[in-house]
Amino acid sequence: MAFGRDKPEDTVKKAAIINICRTRAAKEEAQKQYTEANSEGKRNIRTEKRNFVDRMVQEADEAAESGNIKQLHEITKKLRGKFERTERPNKIKPEVKCFDQWG
């Protein structure tokens, strides 16, 4: 589950209003509204993530009590996903031809 938002419409509209405003006072007011909407969105994301993690921990406890090791393993994989290293493709190195100097 991905936490985040793809710029909700209200935040995008408020950002556009900042660019449209002509007077300094109007820009400041628009900036305040944008900042408030943006911080509220971030707050919602944090609470959503916290609730998700709490649900996953509760499911892991239930799986541990019932002895379901497979489900417990899957849940712990999801929980540690943020810290898990991803496979990075190796950089393709140009072939270096070795010249045999002694042969």
C-alpha positions as CSV (number, residue, x, y, z in Angstrom):
1,M,0.0,0.0,0.0
2,A,1.5,3.3,-1.0
3,F,1.0,6.2,1.2
4,G,1.0,9.5,-0.4
5,R,-1.1,11.5,-2.6
6,D,-0.8,12.7,-6.2
7,K,-1.5,16.3,-5.4
8,P,-5.2,16.5,-4.5
9,E,-7.2,18.8,-6.7
10,D,-7.8,21.4,-4.0
11,T,-4.1,21.7,-3.3
12,V,-3.3,22.0,-7.0
13,K,-6.0,24.6,-7.5
14,K,-4.7,26.6,-4.5
15,A,-1.2,26.5,-5.9
16,A,-2.5,27.8,-9.2
17,I,-4.3,30.6,-7.5
18,I,-1.0,31.7,-5.9
19,N,0.4,32.2,-9.4
20,I,-2.6,34.0,-10.7
21,C,-2.9,36.5,-7.9
22,R,-1.6,40.0,-8.8
23,T,-1.5,41.8,-5.5
24,R,0.9,41.0,-2.7
25,A,-1.9,40.7,-0.1
26,A,-3.9,38.3,-2.3
27,K,-0.8,36.2,-2.8
28,E,-0.1,36.0,0.9
29,E,-3.7,35.0,1.6
30,A,-3.6,32.3,-1.1
31,Q,-0.2,31.1,0.2
32,K,-1.8,30.7,3.7
33,Q,-4.7,28.7,2.3
34,Y,-2.3,26.5,0.3
35,T,-0.1,25.9,3.3
36,E,-3.0,25.0,5.5
37,A,-4.4,22.5,2.9
38,N,-1.0,21.0,2.3
39,S,-0.3,20.5,6.0
40,E,-3.7,18.9,6.5
41,G,-3.1,16.5,3.7
42,K,0.3,15.5,5.1
43,R,-1.4,15.0,8.5
44,N,-4.0,12.8,7.0
45,I,-1.3,10.7,5.3
46,R,0.6,10.2,8.6
47,T,-2.6,9.1,10.4
48,E,-3.5,6.8,7.6
49,K,-0.1,5.2,7.7
50,R,-0.1,4.9,11.5
51,N,-3.5,3.1,11.3
52,F,-2.3,0.8,8.6
53,V,0.8,-0.2,10.6
54,D,-1.4,-0.8,13.7
55,R,-3.7,-3.0,11.7
56,M,-0.8,-5.0,10.4
57,V,0.7,-5.5,13.9
58,Q,-2.7,-6.7,15.1
59,E,-2.9,-9.2,12.3
60,A,0.7,-10.3,13.0
61,D,-0.3,-10.9,16.7
62,E,-3.3,-13.0,15.6
63,A,-1.2,-15.0,13.2
64,A,1.4,-15.7,15.8
65,E,-1.2,-16.8,18.3
66,S,-2.8,-19.2,15.8
67,G,0.6,-20.5,14.7
68,N,0.2,-19.3,11.1
69,I,3.9,-18.8,10.2
70,K,3.4,-18.1,6.5
71,Q,0.9,-15.2,7.2
72,L,3.2,-13.9,9.9
73,H,6.2,-13.9,7.5
74,E,4.2,-12.1,4.8
75,I,3.1,-9.4,7.3
76,T,6.6,-8.8,8.6
77,K,7.8,-8.5,5.0
78,K,5.2,-5.8,4.4
79,L,6.1,-4.0,7.6
80,R,9.8,-3.9,6.9
81,G,9.3,-2.9,3.2
82,K,10.4,0.6,3.8
83,F,13.8,-0.5,5.0
84,E,14.3,-3.4,2.6
85,R,17.0,-2.9,0.0
86,T,15.8,-3.1,-3.5
87,E,17.6,-4.9,-6.2
88,R,19.6,-2.4,-8.2
89,P,20.7,-3.3,-11.7
90,N,24.5,-3.6,-12.0
91,K,26.1,-1.0,-14.2
92,I,27.3,-2.5,-17.4
93,K,31.0,-2.1,-17.6
94,P,32.7,-1.9,-20.9
95,E,34.8,-4.8,-21.7
96,V,38.4,-4.2,-21.0
97,K,40.7,-6.2,-23.3
98,C,43.8,-7.4,-21.5
99,F,47.0,-7.4,-23.5
100,D,49.3,-10.2,-22.7
101,Q,52.6,-8.5,-22.4
102,W,54.6,-11.6,-21.6
103,G,53.4,-13.9,-24.3
